[in-house]
């Protein structure tokens, strides 16, 4: 999981900065709207991060917004992190949302919904 912005001296103008923190996470639960993760480090609520998940031998990426983060009572330093998917694009092959929608059967319904103007 990556979050924030990184500063490495001189970056070209108009290039966003990124601060990268790698957090190994375990996905406890995932749906078309978000994931419940477990990690050994706390993650601040309202963090926006890139989540990379290996699923079925393929790597999927999604931008997430952390909505809850709490230490697990008696968990030996484990933290549970609830994150919702945050995207301005429709689910596409290669996105974790696409896989979750496909697995839940919601993708076909979502694609068949008429666009309201």
C-alpha positions, 0 to 999 in steps of 0.5 A: 500500500502506498500513500501520500507524496515523495520528495526526491530533491528536484522534480520536473515542474507540474509533476505531482510529488509522492511519498511512498510507504510500503505496508504489507497488508492482508485482505480480510474482506473485499467487496465492490465498494472497498476492503477490510485490511490487516497490517502491522502498522497503523494507517491514518484515517483519510489517507488516500493510497494506492492498493496493489493486490495479487489475486489469482496470480494477477496484480490489481491496483486501486486507489483507496480512501482510509475510512477507519483504522484501529488496533486489534485488541489482543492482536499483537500489534495488528491494525484493521484498516477499512478503505473504500475504493476511490476512483473517477473512472469506471471499473476496468480490467486490471482494477480491483473493483472490476474483479470484485464486481465480476466475482459478485455478478454485479458487473453485468448489472452495472454495465447494463444500467442506463446512464441518467443525464 
